[in-house]
Amino acid sequence: MSEIRFYLDENVANEVAAGLRTRKIMAMTTPEADHMGWSDEEHLIFAREQKWVLVTQDDDLLTLARKIEHGGIAYYKPQTRSVKRILQGLFALHQELSQEDMQNAVRFL
């Protein structure tokens, strides 16, 4: 079983990626991947093909996730979680689940 790797969309604070990396968890941000301006569908397809779980606060991705296969989504409502709480949720996902477990799954942080 593969460890979860996280792909953070442009609305997720850079501190989340830094926090994940302090625990040696693979994380990539949209700007680091040079994917700024991509459509939601392009992000989901990229994450699926590269076996990354997409971390987002974008409601539109939840709707789209019902229509296309994806590598998994970790979602939180905008302005409802501190960086610390987001990290706690992602650490728990990483510890409890595999990348295979996250296929086409949506987890709420």
C-alpha positions in Angstrom: 0.0 0.0 0.0 1.2 3.4 -0.9 1.6 6.4 1.4 -0.6 9.3 0.8 1.0 12.3 -1.0 -0.8 15.6 -0.9 -1.3 18.1 -3.8 -2.5 21.5 -2.3 -4.5 23.8 -4.5 -3.8 27.5 -4.7 -6.2 28.3 -1.8 -4.4 26.2 0.8 -1.8 28.1 2.9 1.8 27.4 2.1 2.3 26.7 5.8 0.3 23.5 5.4 2.9 22.2 2.9 5.7 23.2 5.2 4.0 21.5 8.1 3.5 18.3 6.2 7.2 18.3 5.1 8.4 18.6 8.7 6.9 15.1 9.2 8.5 13.9 5.9 5.1 13.7 4.2 5.3 14.5 0.5 3.4 17.7 -0.4 3.3 19.8 -3.5 1.6 23.1 -4.0 -0.1 24.3 -7.1 2.5 27.1 -7.7 5.4 24.6 -7.2 3.9 22.4 -9.8 3.4 25.5 -12.1 -0.3 24.7 -12.3 -1.7 28.2 -11.5 -4.8 28.9 -13.5 -5.7 25.3 -14.2 -9.3 24.3 -14.2 -10.7 22.2 -11.3 -11.0 19.2 -13.7 -7.3 19.5 -14.7 -6.3 19.5 -11.0 -8.3 16.4 -10.3 -7.0 14.6 -13.4 -3.4 15.5 -12.6 -3.8 14.4 -9.0 -5.3 11.1 -10.0 -2.7 10.3 -12.7 0.2 11.2 -10.3 -1.5 9.5 -7.3 -1.8 12.6 -5.1 -4.7 13.4 -2.8 -5.9 16.9 -3.6 -6.3 19.2 -0.6 -8.8 22.0 -1.1 -11.5 24.2 0.3 -13.2 24.6 -3.1 -16.8 23.4 -3.1 -16.8 23.1 -6.9 -14.4 20.2 -6.6 -16.8 18.3 -4.4 -19.4 18.5 -7.2 -16.9 17.6 -9.9 -15.6 14.6 -7.8 -19.0 12.9 -8.2 -18.6 13.0 -12.0 -15.0 11.9 -12.6 -12.6 9.5 -11.0 -10.0 11.1 -8.8 -7.2 10.2 -6.5 -9.0 11.4 -3.4 -9.9 14.8 -1.9 -9.2 16.2 1.6 -11.7 19.0 2.0 -12.3 21.7 4.6 -14.7 24.6 4.5 -13.1 28.0 3.9 -12.2 30.0 7.0 -13.2 27.2 9.4 -9.9 25.6 10.1 -6.6 27.0 11.3 -3.4 25.7 9.7 -2.9 23.6 12.9 -6.3 21.9 12.5 -5.8 21.3 8.8 -2.4 19.7 9.5 -3.9 17.5 12.3 -6.5 16.3 9.8 -4.0 15.6 7.1 -1.6 13.8 9.6 -4.5 11.6 10.7 -5.3 10.7 7.1 -1.7 10.0 6.3 -1.4 7.7 9.3 -4.7 5.9 9.0 -5.2 5.5 5.2 -3.2 4.6 2.1 -3.3 6.2 -1.3 -5.4 3.3 -2.5 -8.0 3.9 0.3 -8.4 7.5 -0.9 -9.2 6.6 -4.5 -12.5 8.4 -5.3 -13.0 9.2 -1.6 -13.7 12.6 -0.1 -12.6 13.2 3.5 -13.7 16.2 5.5 -11.0 17.7 7.7 
